[in-house]
Amino acid sequence: MYAFGIINLEDPMTDVPTEIFRILDAAGNRTREGLRVIEDFVRFELNDGHFSQILKEHRHKLTLIISELPACSLLAARDTLCDVGTTISTPAEYVRTSSADVVAAAFKRVQEALRTLEEYSKVVNQRLSPQFEQLRYQLYTTEKAVLRTNSARKQFEEIRLYLLVTASECKNGFETVVKEALDAGVRIIQSREKSLTDREWVSRARTLRKWTSAAGALLIINDRPDIATVVQADGVHLGQDEFSVQDARSVIGPDRLVGVSTHSIEQARQAVLHGADYLGVGPTFPSNTKSFTEFPGLHFVREVAAEIQLPWFAIGGINGNNISEVTNAGAERIAVSSAICHSPTPGESTRQMLTLSGIR
């Protein structure tokens, strides 16, 4: 038995019971092991450089915090042979149906171990507890981003061509363009209307909802989570100056998609951590439908391709003449507007884009 008293911060290791170091040693080992399981998943299965860097930083931070505990005391307190917990298990611990199950369980294991470190480190050195706490909070964000990326990759696995539609830009008629594009293989359409009243846009979006539902395609509403909710669209797409991901979700709920336009690698990284389901990456080239003063171009496409595995679509001025440059830069998904909407034969143009991009 031992009593808890006021800790002497000038000599925080004095009279700390061996059992406390035993707890801290076990929790530290669990945290390291769990982080490595997660890191192996994002590195070897997701092949995600962004997450791999984040997990490496988590491990480094953990090492720095634990280094302030006396290593000799932690090792001396370790008693694996007499640990009663090594012989206790439940059948559920051995059931994992996928690598996603493995990594989800590892995140929980790490967070639980960090909470143990946070609480029991107070007995040894009160300065360490807030550091363990902050690392735990960071892991919550990482968990959300990693698991959402994994699920989004499955949802977007067969979706490679994204069509942005403004009715006034459809040279061959709104209905003709949309239906021919859907028949030709488009599986996600964004409604982008800047000149309509809200009622007019809602009416048009409801028509799009019928057409996309019949074709098994997704419908996304540009900038307006309220309209996306009203017409029961599949999601909303946000610019850098529009709603935040969090604010959009407060309107559309947790299950609809949120896409985010990004114009730099820093914006792309932040959108991933904020919980986006997919990204727009660009503008790649000057566009006929939207004006930009700067073009991150193919360099940005290469940056995102090198490190981010959340589904993303290269966007901005992409057409049949330059699409090979985009796919050669690493893009596996593309978003277009005028290349199909301005075409006199939108169905044929859709098929051409699918073929030239290597998607089909």
C-alpha positions in Angstrom: 0.0 0.0 0.0 1.1 3.5 -0.6 -0.3 7.0 -0.2 -0.5 9.8 -2.8 0.8 13.1 -1.6 2.0 16.4 -3.0 4.6 15.8 -5.7 7.9 17.5 -5.3 8.5 18.9 -8.8 12.2 19.6 -7.9 12.7 15.9 -7.4 9.7 14.2 -9.1 11.0 10.7 -9.0 11.4 10.5 -5.3 9.5 7.7 -3.6 7.5 6.7 -6.6 6.2 3.1 -6.1 7.5 0.4 -8.5 4.0 -0.4 -9.5 3.6 3.0 -11.1 6.6 2.5 -13.3 5.3 -0.9 -14.2 2.1 0.6 -15.4 3.9 3.4 -17.3 6.3 0.9 -18.9 3.4 -1.4 -20.1 1.4 1.6 -21.4 4.4 3.0 -23.2 5.0 -0.3 -24.9 1.3 -0.6 -25.9 1.4 2.9 -27.4 4.6 2.2 -29.4 3.3 -1.1 -30.7 -0.1 0.3 -31.7 1.5 3.3 -33.5 3.7 0.9 -35.5 0.6 -1.2 -36.5 -1.1 2.0 -37.8 2.1 3.2 -39.5 2.5 -0.1 -41.4 -1.1 0.3 -42.6 -0.8 3.8 -43.9 2.7 3.1 -45.4 2.2 -0.3 -47.0 -1.5 -0.5 -47.7 -2.6 3.1 -48.2 0.8 4.1 -49.6 0.1 7.5 -48.1 3.1 9.7 -47.6 1.2 12.3 -45.7 -0.1 9.9 -43.1 3.3 8.1 -42.9 4.9 11.4 -42.0 2.2 12.2 -39.4 2.6 8.7 -37.7 6.4 9.1 -37.7 5.9 12.5 -35.9 3.6 10.9 -33.4 6.2 8.2 -32.6 8.9 10.8 -32.3 6.8 12.9 -29.9 6.0 9.8 -27.8 9.7 9.0 -27.6 10.6 12.5 -26.5 8.0 12.5 -23.7 8.8 9.0 -22.4 12.5 9.9 -22.5 11.8 12.2 -19.5 10.9 9.2 -17.5 13.9 7.2 -16.0 14.5 4.3 -18.4 16.3 2.3 -15.7 13.2 2.5 -13.4 10.9 1.5 -16.2 12.9 -1.6 -17.1 13.5 -2.5 -13.5 9.7 -2.5 -12.9 8.9 -4.7 -15.9 7.7 -8.1 -14.9 6.2 -9.9 -17.9 6.6 -13.3 -16.4 4.3 -12.4 -13.5 1.9 -10.3 -15.4 -1.6 -11.8 -14.9 -2.9 -10.0 -17.9 -0.8 -12.0 -20.4 -3.1 -15.1 -19.9 -6.4 -13.2 -20.1 -8.0 -12.7 -23.4 -11.4 -12.7 -25.1 -12.4 -14.4 -28.4 -13.1 -11.0 -30.0 -9.4 -10.0 -29.7 -8.5 -12.6 -32.3 -11.3 -11.7 -34.8 -10.2 -9.3 -37.5 -11.9 -9.6 -40.9 -9.8 -6.9 -42.7 -6.8 -4.7 -42.3 -9.2 -1.9 -41.6 -10.4 -3.8 -38.5 -6.8 -4.2 -37.5 -6.0 -0.5 -37.8 -9.2 0.6 -36.1 -8.5 -1.6 -33.1 -4.9 -0.3 -33.0 -6.1 3.3 -32.8 -8.3 2.5 -29.8 -5.4 0.6 -28.2 -3.1 3.6 -28.6 -5.6 6.1 -27.3 -6.4 4.0 -24.2 -2.7 3.5 -23.5 -2.1 7.2 -23.8 -4.8 7.9 -21.3 -3.1 5.5 -18.9 0.2 7.4 -19.5 -1.5 10.7 -19.0 -3.1 9.7 -15.7 -0.2 7.7 -14.0 2.5 10.1 -15.2 1.0 12.6 -12.8 2.4 10.6 -9.9 5.9 10.7 -11.4 6.1 14.1 -13.1 3.1 16.3 -13.6 4.7 18.1 -16.5 4.4 15.0 -18.7 0.6 14.5 -18.3 -0.5 17.4 -20.6 1.9 16.2 -23.2 0.4 12.8 -23.3 -3.0 14.4 -23.3 -2.2 16.5 -26.4 -0.8 13.5 -28.2 -4.0 11.6 -27.5 -6.0 14.4 -29.0 -3.8 14.5 -32.1 -4.4 10.7 -32.5 -8.2 11.3 -32.6 -7.7 13.6 -35.6 -5.4 11.1 -37.3 -7.8 8.3 -36.6 -10.6 10.2 -38.3 -8.5 11.1 -41.3 -7.0 7.6 -41.8 -10.3 5.7 -41.5 -12.2 8.2 -43.6 -9.5 7.9 -46.3 -9.8 4.2 -46.3 -13.6 4.2 -46.6 -13.5 6.9 -49.3 -11.1 5.0 -51.4 -13.6 2.2 -51.6 -16.5 4.5 -52.3 -14.6 6.2 -55.1 -12.9 3.1 -56.5 -14.9 3.0 -59.7 -15.4 6.8 -60.0 -12.8 8.4 -62.2 -14.5 11.1 -64.2 -16.3 14.0 -62.4 -18.6 16.4 -64.4 -19.3 19.9 -63.3 -22.5 21.2 -64.8 -23.9 24.7 -65.2 -27.1 24.6 -67.3 -26.3 27.8 -69.2 -23.0 26.3 -70.3 -24.5 23.2 -71.9 -24.3 24.1 -75.6 -26.4 21.1 -76.6 -29.0 21.5 -73.9 -28.9 20.7 -70.2 -30.8 17.4 -70.4 -28.9 16.2 -73.4 -25.5 16.8 -71.9 -26.3 15.2 -68.5 -28.1 12.2 -69.8 -25.5 11.5 -72.6 -22.7 11.9 -70.1 -24.4 9.5 -67.6 -25.0 6.9 -70.3 -21.4 7.2 -71.4 -20.0 6.5 -67.9 -19.9 9.6 -65.7 -20.7 8.5 -62.1 -20.5 11.8 -60.3 -22.0 15.2 -61.3 -21.7 18.5 -59.5 -24.4 21.1 -59.9 -22.8 24.5 -60.1 -25.2 27.4 -60.6 -24.2 31.0 -60.0 -27.0 33.0 -61.7 -30.1 31.1 -60.6 -32.3 32.0 -57.6 -32.4 29.5 -54.8 -35.8 28.2 -55.9 -34.6 27.8 -59.5 -31.5 25.9 -58.4 -33.5 23.6 -56.1 -35.8 22.8 -58.9 -32.9 22.0 -61.3 -31.1 20.1 -58.7 -34.1 17.9 -58.0 -34.2 17.0 -61.7 -30.5 16.1 -61.6 -31.2 14.0 -58.5 -33.7 11.9 -60.5 -31.4 11.5 -63.4 -28.3 10.6 -61.3 -30.3 8.2 -59.1 -31.6 6.4 -62.1 -28.0 6.0 -63.4 -26.5 5.0 -60.1 -24.4 8.2 -60.0 -23.6 10.6 -57.2 -25.0 14.2 -57.1 -22.9 16.9 -55.5 -24.1 20.5 -54.9 -21.5 23.3 -55.2 -21.0 25.5 -52.1 -24.5 25.0 -50.7 -25.0 22.4 -48.0 -28.5 23.7 -47.4 -29.5 22.9 -51.0 -27.7 19.6 -50.9 -29.8 18.6 -47.9 -33.1 19.8 -49.4 -32.7 17.9 -52.7 -31.2 14.8 -50.9 -28.0 15.1 -52.9 -25.0 12.8 -52.0 -22.9 15.7 -50.8 -21.5 19.2 -51.2 -18.3 20.7 -52.7 -16.6 23.5 -50.9 -14.2 26.2 -52.0 -11.5 27.6 -49.8 -13.6 30.7 -49.0 -16.9 28.9 -48.4 -18.1 26.8 -45.5 -15.6 24.8 -43.5 -15.9 21.1 -43.5 -17.1 21.1 -39.9 -19.8 23.8 -40.6 -21.0 22.0 -43.7 -21.4 18.7 -41.8 -23.5 20.5 -39.2 -26.0 21.1 -42.1 -25.7 18.0 -44.2 -25.0 15.5 -41.4 -22.2 12.9 -41.0 -23.1 10.6 -43.9 -23.1 12.8 -46.9 -19.9 13.6 -48.8 -17.9 16.7 -48.5 -15.4 17.7 -51.2 -12.9 20.5 -50.9 -11.2 22.5 -53.6 -7.4 22.9 -52.9 -4.8 25.0 -54.6 -1.7 24.1 -52.6 -0.2 21.0 -50.9 -0.8 22.6 -47.5 -4.5 23.1 -48.3 -4.7 19.5 -49.4 -3.1 18.2 -46.2 -5.4 20.3 -44.1 -8.5 19.2 -46.0 -7.6 15.6 -45.3 -7.2 16.2 -41.6 -10.4 18.2 -41.4 -12.4 15.3 -42.7 -12.9 15.8 -46.4 -14.1 12.8 -48.4 -12.4 13.9 -51.6 -10.4 16.8 -53.0 -10.4 19.0 -56.1 -6.8 19.6 -57.1 -6.0 22.6 -59.3 -6.5 24.6 -61.3 -4.2 22.6 -63.6 -4.7 24.8 -66.7 -6.7 28.0 -67.5 -10.4 27.2 -67.6 -13.2 28.4 -69.8 -15.7 28.3 -66.8 -13.8 29.8 -63.9 -11.1 32.5 -63.6 -7.9 32.2 -61.5 -5.0 34.6 -61.1 -2.6 31.8 -60.3 -2.2 28.2 -61.5 -0.5 25.6 -59.3 -0.6 23.5 -62.4 1.0 20.1 -62.9 3.5 20.7 -60.2 0.7 20.6 -57.6 -0.8 17.5 -59.2 2.6 15.8 -58.8 2.8 16.9 -55.1 -0.6 15.5 -54.3 0.0 12.3 -56.2 3.2 11.7 -54.2 1.7 11.8 -50.8 -2.1 11.8 -50.6 -4.4 8.8 -51.1 -7.7 10.4 -50.2 -9.6 10.3 -53.5 -8.9 13.5 -55.5 -9.7 14.9 -58.9 -7.4 17.1 -61.0 -9.4 20.0 -62.3 -9.1 23.1 -64.4 -9.0 23.4 -68.2 -8.5 19.7 -68.7 -9.5 18.5 -72.2 -8.7 15.9 -74.8 -5.5 17.7 -75.8 -3.9 17.9 -72.4 -5.4 15.1 -70.4 -2.3 12.8 -71.0 -0.1 15.5 -69.3 -2.4 15.3 -66.2 -2.4 11.5 -66.0 1.3 11.4 -66.6 1.7 13.7 -63.6 0.0 11.1 -61.4 -3.7 11.9 -61.5 -6.0 8.9 -61.5 -9.2 11.0 -61.5 -10.2 14.1 -63.4 -12.9 16.7 -63.3 -14.1 18.5 -66.3 -16.8 20.9 -67.4 -16.5 22.6 -70.8 -14.8 19.5 -72.3 -18.2 17.9 -72.2 -20.7 20.7 -71.6 -19.4 22.7 -74.7 -19.3 19.6 -76.9 -21.9 19.1 -79.7 -21.6 15.4 -78.9 -21.3 15.2 -75.1 -21.7 11.4 -74.9 -18.9 10.9 -77.4 -16.7 13.5 -75.6 -17.3 11.7 -72.3 -16.2 8.3 -73.8 -13.2 10.0 -75.3 -12.2 11.5 -71.9 -12.6 8.1 -70.3 -10.4 6.4 -73.0 -7.7 9.1 -73.2 -7.3 9.2 -69.4 -6.8 5.5 -69.3 -9.8 5.1 -67.1 -11.5 2.9 -69.6 
